[in-house]
Amino acid sequence: MKYVHVQSVLPQEDIIALKEKSGETSVKEAIVKAVYHYLKCDLANKDE
């Protein structure tokens, strides 16, 4: 398994929306849920 460190600045509105949509109370858990969802999403993994 390869670990990658990622750092990004997100606007406060995006963080609030992400937490609401994911149902998580912490920013970290909301981002983790979003990343896992993206990795499992068929649309994100299709070659165009």
Residue pairs with C-beta under 8 A, 6 or more apart in sequence:
10 18
15 27
15 30
18 27
18 30
18 31
18 34
19 25
19 26
19 27
19 30
22 29
22 30
22 33
22 34
24 30
24 33
38 44
39 45
